[in-house]
Protein backbone atom coordinates (compact mmCIF):
# COMPACT_ATOMS: atom_id res chain seq x y z
CA UNK A 1 0.00 0.00 0.00
CA UNK A 2 0.98 3.60 -0.44
CA UNK A 3 2.34 5.65 2.42
CA UNK A 4 1.13 9.12 3.37
CA UNK A 5 2.75 11.83 5.47
CA UNK A 6 0.44 13.67 7.87
CA UNK A 7 1.54 16.99 9.40
CA UNK A 8 -0.28 18.89 12.15
CA UNK A 9 -0.49 22.45 10.82
CA UNK A 10 -3.04 24.02 13.15
CA UNK A 11 -3.37 23.96 16.92
CA UNK A 12 -6.04 21.80 18.54
CA UNK A 13 -6.78 24.44 21.17
CA UNK A 14 -10.44 25.38 21.04
CA UNK A 15 -11.56 22.25 19.18
CA UNK A 16 -13.74 19.43 20.47
CA UNK A 17 -12.28 16.68 22.64
CA UNK A 18 -13.09 14.07 19.98
CA UNK A 19 -10.93 15.90 17.43
CA UNK A 20 -8.09 16.19 19.95
CA UNK A 21 -8.27 12.44 20.57
CA UNK A 22 -8.22 11.76 16.81
CA UNK A 23 -5.05 13.83 16.44
CA UNK A 24 -3.50 11.89 19.34
CA UNK A 25 -4.59 8.57 17.77
CA UNK A 26 -2.82 9.54 14.55
CA UNK A 27 0.38 9.97 16.57
CA UNK A 28 0.62 13.75 16.30
CA UNK A 29 1.67 15.66 19.41
CA UNK A 30 3.07 19.10 18.64
CA UNK A 31 2.52 21.68 15.93
CA UNK A 32 4.39 20.87 12.70
CA UNK A 33 5.07 17.30 13.83
CA UNK A 34 4.73 14.67 11.12
CA UNK A 35 3.99 10.95 10.99
CA UNK A 36 3.95 8.44 8.15
CA UNK A 37 1.10 5.94 7.92
CA UNK A 38 -0.18 3.39 5.45
CA UNK A 39 -3.00 4.58 3.18
CA UNK A 40 -5.78 2.53 4.83
CA UNK A 41 -9.50 3.33 5.11
CA UNK A 42 -9.16 3.67 8.89
CA UNK A 43 -6.42 6.30 8.63
CA UNK A 44 -8.22 8.12 5.81
CA UNK A 45 -11.37 8.33 7.95
CA UNK A 46 -9.41 9.85 10.82
CA UNK A 47 -7.78 12.34 8.46
CA UNK A 48 -11.18 13.29 7.04
CA UNK A 49 -12.52 14.15 10.50
CA UNK A 50 -9.60 16.51 11.24
CA UNK A 51 -8.82 17.67 7.69
CA UNK A 52 -8.94 21.33 8.76
CA UNK A 53 -6.04 20.75 11.21
CA UNK A 54 -3.64 18.66 9.10
CA UNK A 55 -1.97 18.56 5.71
CA UNK A 56 -1.48 15.29 3.86
CA UNK A 57 1.05 14.41 1.18
CA UNK A 58 2.45 11.27 -0.39
CA UNK A 59 5.50 9.87 1.36
NORDATA-V769282 format. One record per residue. N is the residue number from 1. RES is the residue in one small letter. PHI is phi as a letter, one per 20 degrees, with the letter a starting at -180 (none if undefined). OMEGA is omega as a letter, one per 20 degrees, with the letter a starting at -180 (999 if undefined). NEAR is the number of other ideal C-beta (glycine too) atoms within 12 Angstrom. Layout:
n: (N | N)
res: (RES | RES)
phi: (PHI | PHI)
omega: (OMEGA | OMEGA)
near: (NEAR | NEAR)
This chain:
n: (1 | 2 | 3 | 4 | 5 | 6 | 7 | 8 | 9 | 10 | 11 | 12 | 13 | 14 | 15 | 16 | 17 | 18 | 19 | 20 | 21 | 22 | 23 | 24 | 25 | 26 | 27 | 28 | 29 | 30 | 31 | 32 | 33 | 34 | 35 | 36 | 37 | 38 | 39 | 40 | 41 | 42 | 43 | 44 | 45 | 46 | 47 | 48 | 49 | 50 | 51 | 52 | 53 | 54 | 55 | 56 | 57 | 58 | 59)
res: (x | x | x | x | x | x | x | x | x | x | x | x | x | x | x | x | x | x | x | x | x | x | x | x | x | x | x | x | x | x | x | x | x | x | x | x | x | x | x | x | x | x | x | x | x | x | x | x | x | x | x | x | x | x | x | x | x | x | x)
phi: (none | f | d | c | d | d | c | f | d | c | f | e | f | n | d | f | f | f | f | f | f | f | f | f | f | f | n | e | c | d | g | m | e | c | c | d | c | f | e | d | g | f | f | f | f | f | f | f | f | c | f | e | d | c | d | c | b | f | d)
omega: (r | r | r | r | a | a | r | a | a | a | r | r | r | r | a | a | a | r | r | r | r | r | r | r | r | r | a | a | a | r | r | r | a | r | r | a | r | a | a | r | r | r | r | r | r | r | a | a | r | a | r | a | a | r | a | r | r | r | 999)
near: (14 | 15 | 17 | 24 | 25 | 34 | 26 | 32 | 22 | 19 | 19 | 26 | 13 | 11 | 19 | 15 | 12 | 14 | 27 | 21 | 16 | 28 | 34 | 20 | 21 | 34 | 20 | 33 | 16 | 15 | 17 | 16 | 22 | 23 | 26 | 21 | 29 | 16 | 20 | 14 | 12 | 16 | 27 | 21 | 16 | 28 | 31 | 18 | 22 | 31 | 20 | 20 | 31 | 35 | 21 | 29 | 17 | 13 | 16)
